[in-house]
Amino acid sequence: MAIRHDAAVQKGFDTLSKMEVISPATAIKAMEMKHKLTNGSTGGYTHYGLEEIKLREAARERAITAAILQFVPMEQHDAVIELMETVTREYYESIGLGEAYAQQVAKEAMEDHA
């Protein structure tokens, strides 16, 4: 069974490596899936490492959003942010991670209200 998983991971890696750009969020999901498939026995990324990548990606996203909003009239900020959220959700749905994205959004909303 392990050989099948290794082959699947290798084929997936080969496919992904042919793509020009892989978003950090997609890479994180791939790492999490590998961890689940292997029960963490491959000595891959630690939970701390994944969290660090997530934090850096979130900071990068906030910086880009702030930079873009400098060029958007104040009265359109809410519409731009809403559109960015819609596009992000649609992107994750298109790559089969819509449910994971919805869970992450719900988790962040709970943390914001805590």
Sequence and secondary structure as in RCSB ss.txt:
>XXXX:A:sequence
MAIRHDAAVQKGFDTLSKMEVISPATAIKAMEMKHKLTNGSTGGYTHYGLEEIKLREAARERAITAAILQFVPME
QHDAVIELMETVTREYYESIGLGEAYAQQVAKEAMEDHA
>XXXX:A:secstr
 HHHHHHHHHHHHHHHHTSS   HHHHHHHHHHHHHHHTTTT    HHHHHHHHHHHHHHHHHHHHHHHTTS GG
GHHHHHHHHHHHHHHHHHHTT HHHHHHHHHHHHHHHH 
